[in-house]
Amino acid sequence: MSIVLDALIFATACGHVLIAPYSKVEESFSLHAAHDVLMYGVGADAISKYDHLIFPGAVPRTFIGSVLLAWLTDPVARLAHSGGYLTSKLDLQILLRLVLASLNAWTLCMLRRAASRRFGRTTGLFFALLTCTQFHLPFWMGRTIPNMLAMIPFNTATYLLFDRAPSAPNPSRKSITIAVSLLVFTAVVLRAEVALFLGPLCLQLLYLRQVGFVRLLKIGLLSTAISVALTLGADSYFWGETIWPEFSSVYFNVVQGQSSEWGTSPPWTYVAVFLPKLLLGALPLAFIGLASDHRVRAMLLPAGVFIALISCLGHKEWRFIVYLVPLFNIAAARGSRYLVTRRKSTLFGKLAFLLAVGIPLANLVITALLTRASMTNYPGGEAMTALHRLHSSEAQPPSQAPAKVHLSNLAAQTGASLFTQLLAAPYFLPELDATLKSHSPTGSDWVYDKTENISLLSLLQSPAPSQSQSHSSGTQLTGYTHLVVEEDPNYVLESQRLGDRWRVVEVLKAFDAWVLDWAALKSLLKDPLGSLKDGDGLRDVLLATMRRVPYVKESEKLWILERRDADT
């Protein structure tokens, strides 16, 4: 059973990567940093080619997590290529995300085993069920936001603190040393808000006399010094200046208060909005676990103080507290164990059992709806795939001019990552260079341009390329052969009489909202077995109902245009 539950966690994490392979702008820094490490290496002559020098972001981020992820992905990618499973840069992005998802899944499996050992196998079972039926953690733990890179050492540290026999009062000295060191590293290098968890945890360790003050001070000072030296050395090398990224981030967002530009929320937001959003049905179960077991109360105390402290900051996001989800899931699993062990001969026992079993099922329904919506929320990635599909080797291109594509801001934010630029250097392996160039209409590299603040009319009126034209000019407003735009171009094409220059080759739709079809629902309630009378099976009727009654409303988000007059 233990292996089956571990496999379920891995399958859930990797499944979310495969059904939604594209990325969002929040993931771009770490994703593109890993891309550059894989493609160029980390030599001094390679840094000038890195994407962060062109798009540095509001605040600098550490390269350490991205470099480690890229190094772990490299041998897996070479093995996949030798087996014929890696044929494009998009495949490499998916593989990179699968590696990250697997690392996070492994730490969750460790926590599940720790929960089983400390609270019983039933608790471990419900931990796996609750974790896999939630949406946010499984969906995001294969995505390269810094929080998911930080989740790996955070989960490992909490595993070391809680993996002990039920009767063991304290973790071992070695476990405390490694756990505190990992949390210090996470706070100093990856995500500074982890310090708000580490502080209460250290006070708890001191209060319970699980570690002495002098020893804890030595651990903290040594691990801080090593972590600061590591991030200063590595990140100063990549950024080309002396820098401690997380310190810069704290100074920019907290001291200068710049995070308020992204919006502020009331103090109760984490408790009233984000925890229910992250935990779904596990939240009430966590309160049951909290009330029924003093060990759960001790486990969640630092988490509660962390939420109280971080609630004092104006700008709030669910990802700032996502590290706590496994801890609350352990508490919820302990609450589920309490419910299922009540006497089934009583009404309370029967209701308690139904509640414990029903909540994961309810989670599953909600997660299915959220996943369905999220799958349709990456029009930029879909546009890149459509563009390359339309101009594959089977297509007959209208022009022999080198292709130059302009990508709108929305496209760049919703999936058009460097990994989706299939027909442009750099290439991961030399063998892929010739293979991918064979799909290019001209046999040469495409140019993908993300220059911002260019009007649709300016793009449509840009000069046509010639066969001899070079793209060395980079982002000059000339020579575009394809456009991916976020405004409907048809009116401008018609009003400015530009239809002889451009044609729309594909329109990409994306998620707008969930809509409940009341007419279909009334029809279903009026005659729920009507479809069965027509010979359809029960499964077909249920699937049709799920697609028809609540359905995803989509609207046009991106338009792909191809130049007609490229040869003129």
Backbone torsions as a table, in degrees:
resi	resn	phi	psi	omega
1	MET	NA	-37.9	-178.7
2	SER	-60.6	-43.8	179.8
3	ILE	-65.5	-38.0	179.5
4	VAL	-63.4	-43.1	180.0
5	LEU	-66.5	-40.2	175.9
6	ASP	-62.2	-42.7	179.1
7	ALA	-62.9	-35.7	178.3
8	LEU	-64.2	-41.8	178.6
9	ILE	-64.1	-45.4	178.3
10	PHE	-62.6	-44.9	-178.1
11	ALA	-63.5	-38.6	179.2
12	THR	-65.0	-46.5	-179.4
13	ALA	-62.7	-47.0	-178.2
14	CYS	-71.6	-32.7	178.2
15	GLY	-61.9	-39.9	178.4
16	HIS	-64.9	-33.5	176.8
17	VAL	-66.2	-43.6	-174.4
18	LEU	-71.3	-35.0	-177.9
19	ILE	-83.2	-16.1	176.2
20	ALA	-137.2	76.8	-170.3
21	PRO	-78.4	-12.4	-175.9
22	TYR	-88.1	175.0	-173.7
23	SER	-125.4	165.8	175.8
24	LYS	-112.6	170.9	-175.1
25	VAL	-61.8	-29.2	179.5
26	GLU	-61.9	-25.3	-177.2
27	GLU	-91.6	-6.8	-163.3
28	SER	-66.2	-40.4	-175.4
29	PHE	-62.0	-55.2	-177.7
30	SER	-65.1	-37.0	179.5
31	LEU	-64.5	-46.5	-178.4
32	HIS	-73.5	-30.7	174.5
33	ALA	-64.0	-44.0	176.7
34	ALA	-64.2	-39.3	176.4
35	HIS	-56.9	-47.7	-176.3
36	ASP	-68.2	-37.2	177.1
37	VAL	-64.0	-43.2	179.2
38	LEU	-65.7	-41.7	-172.7
39	MET	-82.6	-40.5	-172.6
40	TYR	-107.3	-21.5	-171.2
41	GLY	85.6	-171.2	-176.6
42	VAL	-118.4	17.9	177.0
43	GLY	-66.8	157.5	-177.2
44	ALA	-60.4	-33.5	-179.4
45	ASP	-75.7	-12.5	-177.6
46	ALA	-89.7	-23.2	-172.4
47	ILE	-61.6	-33.6	-177.8
48	SER	-64.2	-15.8	-180.0
49	LYS	-93.0	-4.0	-173.4
50	TYR	-71.0	149.0	-175.9
51	ASP	-68.5	-29.3	-174.6
52	HIS	-67.6	-17.8	176.6
53	LEU	-74.1	-23.0	177.6
54	ILE	-93.4	-41.9	-179.3
55	PHE	-124.2	80.9	-174.0
56	PRO	-74.6	-19.9	-176.7
57	GLY	84.9	173.2	-177.3
58	ALA	-67.0	-40.4	178.2
59	VAL	-133.7	149.6	178.9
60	PRO	-68.5	147.9	177.0
61	ARG	-120.8	156.5	-179.8
62	THR	-72.7	147.9	175.7
63	PHE	-93.5	-10.7	-169.1
64	ILE	-60.5	-48.3	179.5
65	GLY	-63.2	-40.8	-179.0
66	SER	-67.1	-40.2	179.3
67	VAL	-64.0	-46.0	179.2
68	LEU	-62.5	-41.5	178.8
69	LEU	-63.9	-42.2	179.2
70	ALA	-64.6	-42.2	179.5
71	TRP	-64.3	-36.5	176.9
72	LEU	-70.2	-33.1	-178.2
73	THR	-75.7	-31.5	-173.0
74	ASP	-53.3	-55.1	-179.7
75	PRO	-65.0	-33.8	177.6
76	VAL	-65.1	-39.8	179.9
77	ALA	-66.0	-41.0	179.3
78	ARG	-65.6	-39.0	176.9
79	LEU	-65.7	-42.4	178.7
80	ALA	-64.1	-38.2	179.2
81	HIS	-66.3	-40.4	179.4
82	SER	-64.8	-26.3	177.5
83	GLY	-90.3	0.9	178.3
84	GLY	83.3	14.7	-177.8
85	TYR	-96.6	-9.7	-179.1
86	LEU	-117.1	105.4	-174.9
87	THR	-122.0	-4.1	-179.6
88	SER	-154.1	168.7	177.7
89	LYS	-68.6	-29.4	175.9
90	LEU	-64.9	-37.7	174.3
91	ASP	-59.3	-37.2	179.5
92	LEU	-66.9	-38.5	175.9
93	GLN	-61.9	-44.8	179.4
94	ILE	-62.0	-42.5	-179.7
95	LEU	-64.9	-41.7	176.9
96	LEU	-58.3	-44.3	179.8
97	ARG	-69.2	-33.7	176.7
98	LEU	-65.1	-38.0	177.1
99	VAL	-63.3	-45.7	178.4
100	LEU	-62.8	-44.5	178.9
101	ALA	-61.2	-39.3	-179.5
102	SER	-67.4	-38.9	177.7
103	LEU	-63.4	-45.3	177.8
104	ASN	-66.7	-38.1	177.9
105	ALA	-63.1	-38.5	179.4
106	TRP	-62.6	-41.5	178.6
107	THR	-67.3	-33.7	175.9
108	LEU	-67.9	-35.9	176.1
109	CYS	-64.5	-38.5	176.2
110	MET	-62.7	-42.8	178.2
111	LEU	-65.2	-36.8	177.7
112	ARG	-62.4	-42.9	179.2
113	ARG	-66.6	-37.2	176.4
114	ALA	-64.5	-40.5	177.9
115	ALA	-64.4	-39.5	178.5
116	SER	-64.1	-41.7	-178.1
117	ARG	-69.3	-38.9	-174.0
118	ARG	-86.4	-35.5	-173.6
119	PHE	-118.1	-2.4	179.3
120	GLY	107.9	157.6	-176.0
121	ARG	-64.6	-33.1	178.9
122	THR	-61.9	-38.2	177.1
123	THR	-64.3	-41.9	177.2
124	GLY	-62.5	-38.0	177.8
125	LEU	-62.6	-49.1	-178.0
126	PHE	-70.1	-29.3	174.8
127	PHE	-60.2	-45.1	179.4
128	ALA	-65.0	-43.8	-178.3
129	LEU	-65.0	-44.1	-179.2
130	LEU	-67.6	-41.2	-180.0
131	THR	-64.0	-44.8	-175.4
132	CYS	-73.7	-22.5	-179.2
133	THR	-95.3	-1.5	172.7
134	GLN	-82.1	166.2	-177.5
135	PHE	-99.9	-56.0	-164.9
136	HIS	-63.9	-49.2	-177.3
137	LEU	-65.0	-51.6	178.1
138	PRO	-61.1	-37.4	-177.8
139	PHE	-69.6	-36.8	-173.2
140	TRP	-95.7	-14.6	-172.6
141	MET	-74.9	-3.4	169.6
142	GLY	-106.4	17.5	-178.8
143	ARG	-113.3	141.4	-166.7
144	THR	-85.7	40.9	168.3
145	ILE	-76.3	149.3	-177.3
146	PRO	-55.6	-30.6	-178.7
147	ASN	-63.3	-34.4	-179.9
148	MET	-77.8	-25.8	170.6
149	LEU	-71.0	-36.8	178.4
150	ALA	-72.8	-23.5	-178.3
151	MET	-61.9	-30.9	-176.0
152	ILE	-64.6	-56.5	177.1
153	PRO	-67.7	-30.1	178.8
154	PHE	-63.9	-49.0	179.5
155	ASN	-64.0	-38.3	178.7
156	THR	-62.8	-40.6	178.9
157	ALA	-64.7	-44.9	-179.8
158	THR	-67.2	-33.4	174.7
159	TYR	-60.3	-45.9	-178.6
160	LEU	-62.9	-32.8	-178.8
161	LEU	-77.3	-29.3	-172.7
162	PHE	-109.9	-5.5	-178.6
163	ASP	-84.6	88.5	176.6
164	ARG	-156.8	167.3	-177.9
165	ALA	-63.9	155.1	-178.2
166	PRO	-55.9	-33.9	-176.4
167	SER	-89.4	-9.1	-178.1
168	ALA	-73.8	120.7	-175.5
169	PRO	-75.5	-31.0	-172.8
170	ASN	-130.9	149.0	169.1
171	PRO	-71.3	162.4	-179.0
172	SER	-70.7	159.7	178.1
173	ARG	-58.9	-40.3	-179.7
174	LYS	-64.3	-42.5	-180.0
175	SER	-63.0	-42.2	179.1
176	ILE	-63.6	-42.9	-179.5
177	THR	-60.2	-48.9	-177.9
178	ILE	-67.7	-42.0	-177.5
179	ALA	-62.7	-48.1	179.7
180	VAL	-63.7	-40.2	179.2
181	SER	-63.0	-41.1	178.5
182	LEU	-64.9	-41.0	179.8
183	LEU	-68.8	-36.5	175.0
184	VAL	-62.9	-46.9	177.7
185	PHE	-57.6	-44.2	-179.3
186	THR	-61.8	-43.1	-178.7
187	ALA	-70.4	-39.8	-176.1
188	VAL	-75.8	-37.7	-170.3
189	VAL	-103.0	-43.3	-168.0
190	LEU	-102.5	-55.5	-177.7
191	ARG	-143.4	114.5	-173.2
192	ALA	-66.5	-27.3	-176.7
193	GLU	-65.3	-16.3	177.4
194	VAL	-62.3	-23.7	176.9
195	ALA	-60.9	-28.9	179.0
196	LEU	-72.6	-17.5	171.5
197	PHE	-90.1	-39.9	-177.4
198	LEU	-62.8	-39.8	-179.3
199	GLY	-58.9	-56.2	177.3
200	PRO	-60.5	-34.6	179.0
201	LEU	-64.1	-43.8	179.3
202	CYS	-64.1	-40.0	176.7
203	LEU	-62.7	-38.5	178.0
204	GLN	-66.2	-42.4	178.2
205	LEU	-60.8	-39.7	178.4
206	LEU	-69.1	-43.5	-178.2
207	TYR	-63.4	-40.0	179.9
208	LEU	-83.1	0.8	179.1
209	ARG	58.5	36.3	175.7
210	GLN	-84.8	-14.2	176.5
211	VAL	-154.5	146.9	177.7
212	GLY	-81.1	156.8	-176.8
213	PHE	-63.0	-45.5	-177.4
214	VAL	-63.3	-44.1	179.5
215	ARG	-63.8	-43.3	179.6
216	LEU	-63.5	-38.9	178.7
217	LEU	-63.6	-42.6	178.6
218	LYS	-62.6	-44.2	179.1
219	ILE	-60.7	-45.6	-177.7
220	GLY	-64.6	-45.5	-178.2
221	LEU	-66.8	-43.8	-178.4
222	LEU	-65.8	-47.2	-178.8
223	SER	-67.5	-33.8	176.4
224	THR	-65.8	-45.0	-179.6
225	ALA	-61.6	-44.1	180.0
226	ILE	-65.6	-42.6	-178.2
227	SER	-66.1	-43.0	178.7
228	VAL	-63.8	-43.6	178.7
229	ALA	-61.9	-39.4	-179.2
230	LEU	-65.4	-48.1	-177.7
231	THR	-71.5	-36.2	176.7
232	LEU	-63.4	-45.0	-178.5
233	GLY	-67.2	-50.6	-175.6
234	ALA	-70.1	-48.3	-173.9
235	ASP	-75.1	-30.8	174.2
236	SER	-64.7	-34.6	177.1
237	TYR	-63.9	-46.1	-176.5
238	PHE	-75.8	-34.5	-177.6
239	TRP	-87.6	-13.8	177.7
240	GLY	77.2	16.0	177.2
241	GLU	-156.2	158.0	179.1
242	THR	-67.0	119.3	-173.3
243	ILE	-154.1	142.5	171.0
244	TRP	-119.9	97.4	-169.3
245	PRO	-55.8	-46.2	-176.6
246	GLU	-68.8	-33.3	174.5
247	PHE	-65.6	-42.1	177.7
248	SER	-62.3	-38.3	179.9
249	SER	-65.7	-44.5	179.0
250	VAL	-63.7	-42.9	-179.9
251	TYR	-63.1	-43.0	-178.4
252	PHE	-68.7	-47.4	-172.4
253	ASN	-83.6	-38.4	-173.4
254	VAL	-99.0	-55.4	-176.4
255	VAL	-66.3	-49.1	179.3
256	GLN	-82.5	-13.1	177.5
257	GLY	71.2	22.6	-176.4
258	GLN	-72.2	-18.6	-179.7
259	SER	-63.6	-21.5	179.8
260	SER	-64.3	-19.2	177.4
261	GLU	-64.2	-23.3	177.6
262	TRP	-90.8	6.9	177.3
263	GLY	104.7	152.0	177.0
264	THR	-123.6	156.7	-178.8
265	SER	-133.9	156.1	179.3
266	PRO	-66.3	160.9	-175.3
267	PRO	-58.6	-28.9	-175.0
268	TRP	-84.3	5.2	-172.9
269	THR	-61.5	-43.3	-177.8
270	TYR	-62.3	-42.8	-176.8
271	VAL	-74.7	-42.7	-172.1
272	ALA	-89.5	-22.6	-174.7
273	VAL	-118.4	-57.5	-169.6
274	PHE	-76.4	-39.1	176.8
275	LEU	-62.2	-48.4	174.9
276	PRO	-59.1	-36.6	179.2
277	LYS	-65.0	-41.4	-178.2
278	LEU	-76.5	-40.6	-171.0
279	LEU	-92.9	-25.6	-174.6
280	LEU	54.5	-128.3	-175.4
281	GLY	-70.5	-11.0	179.2
282	ALA	-70.3	-19.4	-177.0
283	LEU	-63.3	-52.5	177.6
284	PRO	-63.6	-33.3	177.1
285	LEU	-65.5	-34.6	178.3
286	ALA	-63.8	-37.5	177.5
287	PHE	-66.2	-35.4	176.4
288	ILE	-65.6	-43.6	176.7
289	GLY	-62.7	-38.0	178.8
290	LEU	-62.3	-39.4	-177.6
291	ALA	-78.8	-25.4	-171.0
292	SER	-97.5	-11.0	-174.7
293	ASP	-145.0	121.6	-178.8
294	HIS	-66.3	-26.9	178.5
295	ARG	-66.7	-34.1	176.6
296	VAL	-67.5	-39.9	179.0
297	ARG	-62.2	-41.9	178.2
298	ALA	-65.1	-37.5	-178.9
299	MET	-66.6	-39.4	-174.7
300	LEU	-89.0	-7.7	-178.1
301	LEU	-59.6	-50.0	177.1
302	PRO	-61.3	-33.6	178.5
303	ALA	-65.4	-40.8	178.8
304	GLY	-64.7	-41.7	178.0
305	VAL	-66.1	-38.8	177.2
306	PHE	-57.7	-46.3	179.3
307	ILE	-63.1	-40.8	179.2
308	ALA	-63.3	-41.4	-179.0
309	LEU	-69.0	-46.2	-176.4
310	ILE	-72.4	-19.5	176.1
311	SER	-69.4	-16.2	178.4
312	CYS	-74.3	-17.1	177.6
313	LEU	-83.4	140.5	-174.8
314	GLY	-67.7	-46.6	-178.1
315	HIS	-81.8	126.3	-175.4
316	LYS	-130.3	138.6	175.2
317	GLU	-141.4	149.6	-178.6
318	TRP	-60.9	-31.3	-175.6
319	ARG	-69.4	-17.1	178.4
320	PHE	-70.8	-20.7	180.0
321	ILE	-119.0	12.6	-176.0
322	VAL	-64.4	-24.5	179.0
323	TYR	-60.4	-23.4	-175.9
324	LEU	-82.8	-12.2	-175.7
325	VAL	-57.0	-47.4	178.6
326	PRO	-60.3	-36.2	178.7
327	LEU	-65.3	-44.8	177.7
328	PHE	-66.6	-31.9	177.5
329	ASN	-68.6	-34.5	174.0
330	ILE	-63.7	-44.6	177.6
331	ALA	-61.4	-41.9	179.2
332	ALA	-66.1	-38.5	177.8
333	ALA	-65.4	-36.9	175.8
334	ARG	-66.5	-37.6	174.9
335	GLY	-63.8	-38.7	177.3
336	SER	-64.4	-40.1	177.9
337	ARG	-61.8	-40.5	177.5
338	TYR	-60.1	-42.1	-177.1
339	LEU	-68.2	-43.7	-174.8
340	VAL	-76.2	-14.0	178.9
341	THR	-94.6	5.2	173.9
342	ARG	-72.2	155.0	-179.3
343	ARG	-63.6	125.1	-176.7
344	LYS	-75.9	-10.0	-179.4
345	SER	-77.0	-13.3	180.0
346	THR	-101.9	158.0	178.1
347	LEU	-62.7	-40.7	179.0
348	PHE	-61.3	-42.1	179.9
349	GLY	-62.5	-40.7	179.0
350	LYS	-66.8	-43.9	179.4
351	LEU	-66.1	-38.2	179.1
352	ALA	-63.3	-41.8	178.6
353	PHE	-64.0	-44.6	179.2
354	LEU	-62.1	-37.7	179.0
355	LEU	-65.7	-45.0	-178.8
356	ALA	-63.5	-37.9	-179.9
357	VAL	-80.7	-34.9	-175.5
358	GLY	-72.9	-31.2	-177.2
359	ILE	-64.0	-46.3	175.0
360	PRO	-60.0	-34.7	177.5
361	LEU	-66.8	-41.8	176.7
362	ALA	-64.2	-41.0	174.8
363	ASN	-55.9	-43.2	-176.7
364	LEU	-62.1	-41.2	179.1
365	VAL	-64.3	-46.7	179.8
366	ILE	-62.6	-43.3	-179.7
367	THR	-64.2	-38.1	177.7
368	ALA	-61.1	-41.8	179.0
369	LEU	-66.9	-44.8	-179.8
370	LEU	-65.6	-38.7	179.1
371	THR	-66.7	-41.8	178.3
372	ARG	-58.8	-43.0	178.9
373	ALA	-67.0	-41.8	-177.2
374	SER	-66.9	-31.3	178.8
375	MET	-61.6	-26.5	-177.6
376	THR	-101.9	22.2	-172.1
377	ASN	-113.4	21.5	-178.0
378	TYR	-129.3	61.4	-176.1
379	PRO	-63.7	-29.8	178.9
380	GLY	-63.6	-44.6	176.8
381	GLY	-65.5	-41.8	177.7
382	GLU	-62.9	-36.9	179.7
383	ALA	-64.9	-41.1	178.7
384	MET	-64.6	-41.8	177.4
385	THR	-63.9	-43.0	179.4
386	ALA	-64.4	-40.9	-179.7
387	LEU	-60.8	-45.6	-179.6
388	HIS	-72.3	-31.8	176.5
389	ARG	-66.4	-42.6	-179.1
390	LEU	-65.3	-27.8	-176.2
391	HIS	-117.9	39.7	175.7
392	SER	-77.2	-179.7	-176.1
393	SER	-65.0	-22.3	178.3
394	GLU	-76.6	-20.8	-177.3
395	ALA	-76.6	157.7	175.7
396	GLN	-107.2	97.6	-175.4
397	PRO	-68.0	145.8	-179.8
398	PRO	-77.1	-9.8	-174.2
399	SER	-140.3	149.0	173.5
400	GLN	-101.7	5.9	177.2
401	ALA	-70.8	146.8	176.1
402	PRO	-56.5	136.8	-175.3
403	ALA	-77.3	136.1	175.4
404	LYS	-134.1	120.4	-172.7
405	VAL	-111.8	131.9	171.4
406	HIS	-101.3	128.4	-179.2
407	LEU	-107.7	126.7	179.2
408	SER	-71.1	168.4	-179.7
409	ASN	-61.4	-41.8	179.6
410	LEU	-63.1	-40.3	178.3
411	ALA	-62.2	-43.5	-179.8
412	ALA	-65.2	-32.7	-177.4
413	GLN	-82.0	-17.2	-172.2
414	THR	-121.4	36.7	169.9
415	GLY	128.0	-13.0	-178.3
416	ALA	-82.5	68.5	-178.9
417	SER	-81.9	174.9	177.5
418	LEU	-61.3	-30.4	179.8
419	PHE	-68.3	-21.8	179.8
420	THR	-88.2	-3.9	176.2
421	GLN	-83.4	73.8	-167.3
422	LEU	-64.8	-32.2	-170.4
423	LEU	-106.1	27.3	177.4
424	ALA	-132.2	144.6	174.0
425	ALA	-64.5	154.4	6.9
426	PRO	-87.4	162.8	176.8
427	TYR	-116.4	144.7	-174.5
428	PHE	-65.8	-43.9	-179.7
429	LEU	-126.3	144.1	-179.6
430	PRO	-57.2	-33.3	-179.1
431	GLU	-64.1	-30.4	-179.7
432	LEU	-72.7	-23.3	-177.8
433	ASP	-58.9	-55.4	-178.3
434	ALA	-66.4	-37.6	-178.9
435	THR	-62.9	-46.1	-177.2
436	LEU	-74.4	-36.0	178.7
437	LYS	-65.2	-26.2	178.2
438	SER	-65.6	-18.8	177.6
439	HIS	-87.9	-7.5	178.9
440	SER	-81.6	136.3	-179.4
441	PRO	-56.1	-32.4	-176.5
442	THR	-106.1	-3.1	-176.9
443	GLY	75.0	8.9	179.4
444	SER	-122.4	166.2	-178.0
445	ASP	-65.1	141.6	171.7
446	TRP	-81.1	162.3	172.8
447	VAL	-116.0	127.4	178.6
448	TYR	-111.6	117.7	-173.0
449	ASP	-112.9	128.6	179.6
450	LYS	-115.1	28.4	178.5
451	THR	-57.1	130.9	-176.4
452	GLU	-95.1	169.4	174.2
453	ASN	61.0	39.4	172.4
454	ILE	-111.7	126.7	-178.2
455	SER	-70.8	157.2	178.2
456	LEU	-60.3	-42.4	-179.5
457	LEU	-62.0	-40.3	179.2
458	SER	-63.5	-39.9	177.9
459	LEU	-64.1	-44.1	-177.6
460	LEU	-69.5	-27.3	-179.8
461	GLN	-93.3	2.4	-178.2
462	SER	-63.9	147.3	-177.8
463	PRO	-62.5	149.2	178.1
464	ALA	-77.1	152.6	177.2
465	PRO	-80.4	166.2	171.0
466	SER	-120.1	165.0	-176.0
467	GLN	-62.9	-30.0	-177.2
468	SER	-89.1	-3.7	-174.9
469	GLN	-67.0	137.7	174.9
470	SER	-99.9	149.1	178.8
471	HIS	-97.5	18.7	-179.3
472	SER	-65.0	-15.7	179.4
473	SER	-71.0	-6.5	173.8
474	GLY	69.9	-109.3	-170.4
475	THR	-101.0	19.4	176.1
476	GLN	-62.9	148.4	-176.3
477	LEU	-79.2	69.2	179.9
478	THR	-159.0	153.1	170.6
479	GLY	78.8	14.3	179.5
480	TYR	-70.8	131.1	174.9
481	THR	-104.0	-20.8	179.8
482	HIS	-142.6	146.8	177.3
483	LEU	-129.3	139.8	169.0
484	VAL	-118.1	104.7	-171.0
485	VAL	-116.8	157.8	-178.4
486	GLU	-108.0	5.8	172.7
487	GLU	-111.8	141.4	176.6
488	ASP	-61.1	115.8	-174.2
489	PRO	-85.8	-7.1	-170.6
490	ASN	-62.6	-41.1	-179.4
491	TYR	-64.7	-44.2	-179.8
492	VAL	-65.7	-41.0	178.5
493	LEU	-59.1	-40.8	-177.9
494	GLU	-76.7	-46.5	-175.0
495	SER	-69.9	-32.3	-179.5
496	GLN	-97.2	5.3	178.7
497	ARG	53.6	50.6	179.6
498	LEU	-107.9	10.0	-179.0
499	GLY	-64.2	-22.2	177.9
500	ASP	-80.6	-9.8	178.2
501	ARG	-96.9	-37.3	-172.6
502	TRP	-132.0	153.5	171.2
503	ARG	-137.9	143.1	176.5
504	VAL	-80.7	122.2	-177.1
505	VAL	-102.7	-21.4	177.2
506	GLU	-163.7	148.5	177.1
507	VAL	-120.6	131.0	-178.6
508	LEU	-105.1	128.1	175.9
509	LYS	-102.2	158.8	178.0
510	ALA	-149.9	173.2	-173.5
511	PHE	-61.5	136.5	171.3
512	ASP	-115.7	-52.8	-176.9
513	ALA	-168.4	161.2	168.8
514	TRP	-84.2	136.4	-179.2
515	VAL	-124.9	136.5	176.4
516	LEU	-100.3	117.9	179.9
517	ASP	-82.4	98.0	-175.9
518	TRP	-65.7	-35.4	179.7
519	ALA	-64.2	-43.7	178.5
520	ALA	-66.2	-36.9	178.9
521	LEU	-66.0	-43.1	178.1
522	LYS	-63.0	-40.3	178.7
523	SER	-63.4	-39.6	179.4
524	LEU	-66.9	-43.8	-179.7
525	LEU	-67.5	-32.3	-179.5
526	LYS	-69.3	-39.5	-178.6
527	ASP	-142.1	75.5	-174.3
528	PRO	-64.7	-22.8	-178.3
529	LEU	-103.8	11.8	-176.0
530	GLY	-61.2	-43.2	-178.3
531	SER	-67.8	-29.7	178.4
532	LEU	-66.1	-31.5	179.5
533	LYS	-66.3	-25.8	-179.3
534	ASP	-83.3	2.5	176.1
535	GLY	99.0	-3.0	177.8
536	ASP	-73.1	145.6	177.3
537	GLY	-74.7	164.0	-179.5
538	LEU	-61.6	-39.9	179.5
539	ARG	-61.8	-44.3	179.7
540	ASP	-62.6	-39.7	-179.9
541	VAL	-65.4	-43.6	-179.6
542	LEU	-64.2	-43.6	179.5
543	LEU	-64.6	-42.2	178.7
544	ALA	-63.8	-38.5	179.1
545	THR	-65.7	-42.1	-179.8
546	MET	-63.6	-33.2	-179.7
547	ARG	-81.5	-26.7	-169.9
548	ARG	-96.3	-39.3	-174.7
549	VAL	-77.5	-63.0	167.5
550	PRO	-94.8	127.3	-179.9
551	TYR	-139.3	157.5	-179.3
552	VAL	-82.9	122.6	174.3
553	LYS	-87.6	124.4	179.9
554	GLU	-115.7	154.7	174.8
555	SER	-136.5	161.7	-178.7
556	GLU	-69.5	127.4	-176.1
557	LYS	-116.3	-40.6	-175.7
558	LEU	-134.2	146.8	177.8
559	TRP	-123.6	132.8	175.8
560	ILE	-100.9	123.8	179.0
561	LEU	-116.1	146.6	177.6
562	GLU	-123.4	138.5	-178.2
563	ARG	-75.3	135.9	177.0
564	ARG	-89.1	-32.3	-168.2
565	ASP	-102.3	29.7	-174.7
566	ALA	-66.3	-22.6	-177.5
567	ASP	-90.3	-6.7	-174.5
568	THR	-91.0	NA	NA
